[in-house]
Amino acid sequence: MHVTIYKPLNARLIITWLLIFSSVLIWSGIHPHGRLTWFLEVLPALAGLIIIIATYRYFRFTKLAYLLMLIHAIILMIGGHYTYAEVPLFNWMRDTFDLGRNHYDKIGHFAQGFVPAIVIRELLIRKSPVTLDRWLFPRSSASAWPSAFFMNSLNAG
């Protein structure tokens, strides 16, 4: 059996990432486009942070997974502040490159599928009998689909 020991993250890195998360969260909550939209977009990020804090003592992800989770949380918070259709940088890109619409939602959809797949991959590798075989990618991807489907269902309603 292959056992990998993961070193705890550097305290300075944890504090930096928590400050970034908190700063973006506070900024996103100041005069958002709609309070309910903001709350619904930020809720998964807050729930994820609570789960990460509650389980950190028992399970540690890699730095890459934590960084991807932070980026995904920031994407959610920006989308909650402006709404996905009105993110200024992507409005500028739409106007500058004569695009038909603001494509920020595609960034969110990508993160919504990719980040959970990475998280689930790490869980499968370290907490299940799954080995690093050709079935790891399909298992990780298929396991991430329900969460992406659920989040898209909430957005469609």
C-alpha positions as CSV (number, residue, x, y, z in Angstrom):
1,M,0.0,0.0,0.0
2,H,1.3,3.4,-1.0
3,V,1.2,6.0,1.8
4,T,1.9,9.7,1.1
5,I,2.4,12.1,4.0
6,Y,1.2,15.6,3.3
7,K,2.9,18.3,5.1
8,P,0.7,21.0,6.7
9,L,0.4,24.1,4.7
10,N,2.6,27.0,5.7
11,A,0.7,29.2,8.2
12,R,1.6,32.3,6.2
13,L,0.1,30.8,3.1
14,I,-3.1,29.9,4.9
15,I,-3.5,33.4,6.4
16,T,-2.8,34.9,3.0
17,W,-5.4,32.8,1.3
18,L,-8.0,33.5,4.1
19,L,-7.3,37.2,3.8
20,I,-7.8,37.1,0.0
21,F,-11.0,35.1,0.5
22,S,-12.3,37.4,3.2
23,S,-11.4,40.6,1.2
24,V,-13.1,39.5,-1.9
25,L,-16.1,38.3,0.1
26,I,-16.4,41.7,1.8
27,W,-15.9,43.6,-1.5
28,S,-18.5,41.4,-3.2
29,G,-21.1,42.1,-0.5
30,I,-20.8,45.9,-0.8
31,H,-23.6,47.1,-3.1
32,P,-24.0,43.9,-5.1
33,H,-26.3,43.9,-8.2
34,G,-28.9,42.0,-6.2
35,R,-28.6,40.8,-2.6
36,L,-30.4,37.5,-3.2
37,T,-28.2,36.7,-6.2
38,W,-25.1,37.6,-4.2
39,F,-26.1,35.4,-1.3
40,L,-26.9,32.4,-3.6
41,E,-23.6,32.7,-5.5
42,V,-21.5,33.2,-2.3
43,L,-23.2,30.5,-0.3
44,P,-21.3,27.6,-1.9
45,A,-18.0,29.4,-1.3
46,L,-18.9,29.9,2.4
47,A,-20.1,26.3,2.7
48,G,-16.8,25.1,1.1
49,L,-14.7,27.2,3.5
50,I,-16.6,25.9,6.5
51,I,-16.1,22.3,5.3
52,I,-12.4,22.9,4.7
53,I,-11.9,24.4,8.1
54,A,-13.9,21.6,9.8
55,T,-12.0,18.8,8.1
56,Y,-8.5,20.3,7.9
57,R,-7.3,18.5,10.9
58,Y,-8.3,15.1,9.4
59,F,-7.8,15.6,5.7
60,R,-5.5,18.0,3.8
61,F,-5.7,18.6,0.2
62,T,-2.7,19.6,-1.9
63,K,-1.7,23.3,-2.4
64,L,-3.0,23.1,-5.9
65,A,-6.4,21.9,-4.8
66,Y,-6.7,24.6,-2.2
67,L,-5.6,27.3,-4.7
68,L,-8.1,26.0,-7.3
69,M,-10.9,26.1,-4.6
70,L,-9.9,29.7,-3.8
71,I,-10.0,30.7,-7.4
72,H,-13.4,29.1,-7.8
73,A,-14.7,30.9,-4.7
74,I,-13.5,34.2,-6.2
75,I,-15.2,33.5,-9.5
76,L,-18.4,32.8,-7.5
77,M,-18.1,36.0,-5.5
78,I,-17.4,38.2,-8.6
79,G,-20.4,36.6,-10.3
80,G,-22.5,37.3,-7.2
81,H,-21.4,40.9,-7.1
82,Y,-22.1,41.9,-10.7
83,T,-24.1,38.9,-11.9
84,Y,-22.4,36.7,-14.5
85,A,-23.8,38.7,-17.4
86,E,-22.5,42.0,-16.2
87,V,-18.9,41.5,-15.1
88,P,-17.1,44.7,-16.4
89,L,-13.9,43.1,-17.8
90,F,-16.0,40.6,-19.8
91,N,-18.3,43.4,-21.0
92,W,-15.2,45.2,-22.2
93,M,-14.1,42.1,-24.0
94,R,-17.5,41.7,-25.5
95,D,-17.4,45.3,-26.8
96,T,-13.8,45.3,-27.9
97,F,-13.8,42.0,-29.7
98,D,-17.4,42.3,-31.0
99,L,-18.6,39.2,-29.1
100,G,-22.3,38.5,-29.0
101,R,-22.4,38.5,-25.2
102,N,-20.5,38.5,-21.9
103,H,-18.8,35.1,-21.5
104,Y,-17.9,35.2,-17.8
105,D,-20.5,32.4,-17.1
106,K,-18.3,30.1,-19.2
107,I,-15.4,30.7,-16.8
108,G,-17.8,29.9,-13.9
109,H,-19.0,26.7,-15.7
110,F,-15.5,25.5,-16.4
111,A,-14.5,26.0,-12.7
112,Q,-17.7,24.4,-11.6
113,G,-16.8,21.2,-13.4
114,F,-13.0,21.3,-13.1
115,V,-12.4,22.2,-9.5
116,P,-14.8,19.6,-8.0
117,A,-13.2,16.9,-10.3
118,I,-9.7,17.8,-8.9
119,V,-11.1,17.7,-5.3
120,I,-12.8,14.4,-5.9
121,R,-9.7,13.0,-7.6
122,E,-7.7,13.7,-4.5
123,L,-10.3,12.2,-2.2
124,L,-10.4,9.0,-4.4
125,I,-6.7,8.7,-4.5
126,R,-6.1,9.1,-0.8
127,K,-9.3,7.8,0.9
128,S,-10.6,5.0,-1.3
129,P,-9.3,1.8,-2.8
130,V,-9.1,3.5,-6.2
131,T,-5.7,3.2,-7.7
132,L,-3.9,5.4,-10.2
133,D,-5.3,3.5,-13.2
134,R,-7.0,4.5,-16.4
135,W,-10.4,4.7,-14.6
136,L,-9.4,7.5,-12.2
137,F,-10.1,10.3,-14.6
138,P,-13.6,9.0,-15.6
139,R,-14.5,8.3,-12.0
140,S,-13.4,11.8,-10.9
141,S,-15.2,13.5,-13.8
142,A,-18.4,11.5,-13.4
143,S,-18.4,12.2,-9.6
144,A,-18.2,16.0,-10.3
145,W,-21.2,16.0,-12.7
146,P,-23.9,15.8,-10.1
147,S,-22.7,18.9,-8.3
148,A,-22.4,20.8,-11.5
149,F,-25.8,19.7,-12.6
150,F,-27.3,20.8,-9.2
151,M,-25.7,24.2,-9.4
152,N,-26.8,24.7,-13.0
153,S,-30.3,23.7,-12.0
154,L,-30.4,26.4,-9.3
155,N,-29.2,29.0,-11.8
156,A,-31.8,28.0,-14.3
157,G,-34.7,28.4,-11.9
